[in-house]
Amino acid sequence: MILGVPAKQGAIVEPYDFRRPTTLAREHSRVLELAFETFARQWGTQLTAKVRVVSQVSCNQVVMQTYDEYASGLPSTTAMVLCTLEGVASKAVIQFPAASALTWISYMLGGNRAQVSPERKFTQIEQALVRRLMDDALEDLRYSLGTVLVDAIAVDAIQYNSQFAQAAATSDLMIVASFGIRVGDSTTSATLAIPAEVLLPQLGEANPTSDVGNARQLIIAQLASVPVEVSLRLAPAMVRPSRILGLAVGDVLSIPHPQHRPLDVAVDGLPLARAAVGSHGARLACVVVSTEEKP
């Protein structure tokens, strides 16, 4: 129950600590979602080229969690590629089932159909192949995040127990992206966790505010750059409705605008100046001959 409103039956209620908010700002979340969606497409293309089987990667969700919350949500036995970040003690993590990685390796080595493998540690050859895949994935990650990821990132080690892999302190905030991976007929899920202190400084402030002391100057500067429609018009003519309803091709309407008088330059129906008709290259133009001061 929240503020006296009963929760819906079957709804999942998660505790929230207002003293330690871990929710991404909407602006930050959108930027990261777009970046990780780009990474997913790049990663899928890279997997297709490496394993020689049509592969697809999709980004499902981007959230901010503590490392303890992230690690506790992983299977106890899984492949965790720890990645060092220059100048940062915490490490990034790329996590996926080891059995899925063995399927990718089977395809890489020419297997037609991968056998279902148990969750186990990689051999030295398998580990070298996985490292090569991860090196290429990190290249795609650097390209996708662009200026958001300014620190150099590289593969450090591979762990197989989510509870023992100490990539960061338990209370450290992590940006966690979850992915769905399809390689041939097999599907699996993966996660990518990057310390929030690495990405958030490049995203800027959420909902930044400006000093209102010079609000008048700011409004004037903004209005000066807003495009407006300018029209050149003749003096209006008074015509009866019956004449308008009976207009036909070839009819002539007399306009009470003297030939020697310049046309009105109007903005939103308000005359601001007078101008004579001329030309500029192959286009019609007008030459302003007088302006009207408006209080």
C-alpha positions in Angstrom: 0.0 0.0 0.0 1.3 3.4 -0.9 -0.2 6.6 0.6 -3.4 4.7 1.5 -3.9 3.2 -1.9 -3.9 -0.6 -1.9 -1.6 -2.4 -4.4 -3.1 -4.3 -7.2 -3.3 -8.1 -6.6 -0.3 -9.8 -8.2 1.7 -6.5 -8.6 5.4 -6.6 -7.8 6.2 -4.0 -5.1 9.9 -3.1 -4.8 11.3 -1.2 -1.8 12.7 2.3 -2.5 15.2 4.1 -0.3 14.6 7.9 -0.7 17.8 8.6 1.1 19.8 6.9 -1.7 17.9 7.4 -5.0 19.1 5.1 -7.8 16.8 6.3 -10.6 18.2 7.7 -13.8 17.0 11.1 -14.8 14.7 10.9 -17.9 17.2 12.9 -20.0 20.1 10.6 -19.0 18.1 7.5 -19.5 17.1 8.4 -23.0 20.7 9.2 -24.1 22.0 5.9 -22.6 19.1 3.9 -24.2 20.0 5.3 -27.6 23.7 4.5 -27.1 23.1 1.0 -25.9 20.7 0.3 -28.7 23.5 1.3 -31.1 25.9 -0.9 -29.3 23.4 -3.8 -29.6 23.2 -3.4 -33.3 27.0 -3.2 -33.6 27.4 -6.2 -31.3 25.0 -8.3 -33.4 26.8 -7.5 -36.6 30.1 -8.4 -35.0 28.8 -11.7 -33.7 27.5 -12.5 -37.2 30.9 -11.9 -38.7 32.8 -13.9 -36.1 30.6 -16.9 -35.6 29.4 -17.0 -39.2 25.8 -17.5 -38.2 23.1 -14.8 -38.4 23.0 -13.1 -35.0 20.9 -10.4 -33.5 21.3 -8.4 -30.3 18.6 -6.2 -28.8 18.7 -3.9 -25.8 15.9 -4.6 -23.4 16.4 -2.2 -20.5 18.8 0.4 -19.0 18.7 1.0 -15.2 20.9 2.2 -12.4 21.6 -0.2 -9.5 24.1 -0.8 -6.8 26.6 -3.4 -7.6 25.2 -5.6 -4.8 21.7 -5.5 -6.4 23.2 -6.2 -9.8 25.3 -9.2 -8.7 22.5 -10.7 -6.6 20.3 -10.8 -9.7 22.7 -12.9 -11.7 22.9 -16.7 -11.8 25.4 -18.1 -9.3 27.4 -19.7 -12.1 27.9 -17.5 -15.2 30.6 -16.0 -17.3 31.6 -12.5 -16.2 34.1 -10.6 -18.2 35.7 -8.0 -16.0 37.0 -4.9 -17.8 39.4 -2.3 -16.4 38.7 1.4 -16.8 41.6 3.8 -16.8 41.7 5.9 -13.7 38.8 4.1 -12.0 39.1 1.4 -9.3 35.8 -0.2 -10.1 35.5 -2.5 -13.2 32.9 -2.8 -15.9 31.2 -6.2 -16.4 29.9 -8.1 -19.4 27.9 -11.1 -18.3 26.5 -13.9 -20.3 25.9 -17.7 -19.7 29.1 -19.7 -20.3 27.1 -22.3 -22.1 26.0 -19.8 -24.7 29.6 -18.7 -25.2 30.5 -22.3 -25.8 27.8 -22.4 -28.5 29.3 -19.4 -30.2 32.8 -21.0 -30.1 31.4 -24.2 -31.6 30.1 -22.1 -34.6 33.4 -20.3 -34.8 35.3 -23.6 -35.1 33.1 -24.8 -37.9 30.4 -26.7 -36.1 27.1 -27.0 -38.0 24.9 -27.2 -34.9 26.1 -26.5 -31.4 25.6 -29.1 -28.7 24.0 -28.0 -25.5 26.9 -27.5 -23.1 26.9 -27.5 -19.3 27.8 -24.3 -17.5 31.5 -24.7 -16.9 34.8 -22.8 -17.0 36.4 -22.1 -20.3 39.6 -24.0 -21.4 42.6 -21.8 -22.4 41.6 -22.0 -26.1 38.0 -21.2 -25.4 39.0 -18.3 -23.1 41.3 -16.9 -25.8 38.4 -17.0 -28.3 36.0 -15.4 -25.8 38.6 -12.6 -25.2 38.8 -11.9 -28.9 35.0 -11.6 -29.1 35.0 -9.3 -26.1 37.8 -7.1 -27.5 35.7 -6.5 -30.6 32.6 -5.9 -28.4 34.4 -3.2 -26.4 35.4 -1.5 -29.7 31.8 -1.4 -30.6 31.0 -0.1 -27.1 33.5 2.7 -27.3 32.1 3.7 -30.7 28.4 3.6 -29.5 28.9 5.6 -26.3 31.2 8.1 -28.0 31.9 11.1 -25.8 29.9 9.5 -22.9 32.8 7.0 -22.3 36.0 8.9 -22.1 38.1 6.4 -20.1 40.0 3.6 -21.9 38.4 0.2 -21.3 40.0 -3.3 -21.8 39.4 -6.9 -20.9 41.0 -7.8 -17.6 39.8 -11.3 -16.4 37.0 -13.8 -16.7 35.2 -14.9 -13.6 32.5 -17.7 -13.2 30.9 -17.0 -9.9 28.8 -13.9 -9.6 29.1 -13.8 -5.8 32.9 -13.9 -5.8 33.6 -11.5 -8.7 34.4 -8.3 -6.9 34.1 -5.8 -9.7 33.1 -2.9 -7.4 32.1 -2.1 -3.9 28.6 -3.3 -2.9 27.3 0.2 -2.6 28.8 1.5 -5.9 26.2 2.6 -8.4 26.3 0.9 -11.8 24.6 1.6 -15.1 23.2 -1.8 -16.1 22.0 -2.6 -19.6 20.3 -5.9 -20.3 20.3 -7.5 -23.8 18.7 -10.4 -25.6 21.1 -12.3 -27.9 20.0 -14.6 -30.7 22.7 -16.7 -32.5 21.2 -19.1 -35.1 18.5 -21.0 -33.3 19.7 -20.3 -29.8 18.7 -17.4 -27.6 20.1 -16.1 -24.4 20.4 -13.0 -22.3 23.4 -10.8 -21.3 24.1 -7.8 -19.2 26.6 -5.0 -19.3 27.4 -3.0 -16.1 29.5 0.1 -16.1 30.3 2.2 -13.0 27.9 5.2 -13.0 30.8 7.5 -12.0 32.3 6.8 -15.4 29.3 7.8 -17.5 27.2 10.3 -15.6 29.7 13.2 -15.5 29.6 13.4 -19.3 25.8 13.5 -19.4 25.6 16.9 -17.6 23.0 18.0 -15.1 19.5 16.7 -15.1 16.9 19.5 -15.5 19.5 22.3 -15.4 18.3 25.7 -14.3 19.4 29.1 -15.6 19.9 32.4 -13.7 16.7 34.5 -14.1 18.5 37.8 -13.3 18.9 38.5 -17.1 15.6 36.9 -18.1 14.6 39.9 -20.2 17.8 39.8 -22.2 17.4 36.0 -22.7 13.9 36.4 -24.0 14.9 39.1 -26.4 17.8 37.1 -27.7 15.5 34.1 -28.2 12.8 36.1 -29.9 15.4 37.6 -32.3 16.3 34.1 -33.6 12.7 32.8 -34.1 11.7 32.8 -37.8 8.6 34.7 -38.8 6.6 34.9 -42.0 6.9 38.2 -43.8 4.3 39.1 -46.5 4.2 41.9 -49.1 0.6 43.1 -49.6 -1.5 45.6 -51.5 -4.1 47.9 -49.9 -7.3 45.8 -49.2 -10.3 46.2 -51.4 -13.9 46.2 -50.1 -16.0 43.7 -52.1 -19.6 42.5 -51.5 -20.1 38.8 -50.6 -22.3 38.3 -53.7 -19.3 39.4 -55.9 -17.0 36.9 -54.1 -19.5 34.0 -54.4 -19.9 34.7 -58.1 -16.2 34.9 -59.0 -15.3 33.1 -62.2 -12.2 32.8 -64.4 -11.6 36.0 -66.3 -13.3 38.4 -63.8 -11.4 41.5 -63.0 -11.2 43.0 -59.4 -10.0 46.6 -59.1 -7.6 47.1 -56.3 -7.5 50.6 -54.7 -3.7 50.6 -54.5 -2.1 53.5 -56.4 0.6 52.4 -58.9 3.2 54.8 -57.4 2.6 53.7 -53.8 5.0 51.1 -52.3 3.5 47.8 -51.0 3.1 47.1 -47.3 5.6 44.8 -45.5 3.6 42.9 -42.9 4.3 40.4 -40.2 1.3 38.4 -38.9 -0.9 41.0 -40.5 0.8 44.0 -38.9 2.4 46.4 -41.3 5.9 47.3 -40.3 7.4 48.9 -43.4 6.8 49.8 -47.0 8.8 48.4 -49.9 9.0 48.6 -53.7 8.9 45.4 -55.8 12.2 44.5 -57.5 14.2 41.4 -58.3 17.3 39.6 -57.0 18.7 37.3 -59.6 15.9 35.0 -60.8 13.7 35.7 -57.8 11.3 38.5 -56.9 12.5 40.8 -54.1 11.5 44.0 -52.4 13.4 47.1 -51.4 12.4 48.7 -48.1 11.8 52.4 -48.6 10.3 53.4 -45.2 9.6 51.9 -41.9 6.7 52.5 -39.4 7.5 53.0 -35.8 5.3 51.0 -33.5 5.1 51.8 -29.7 
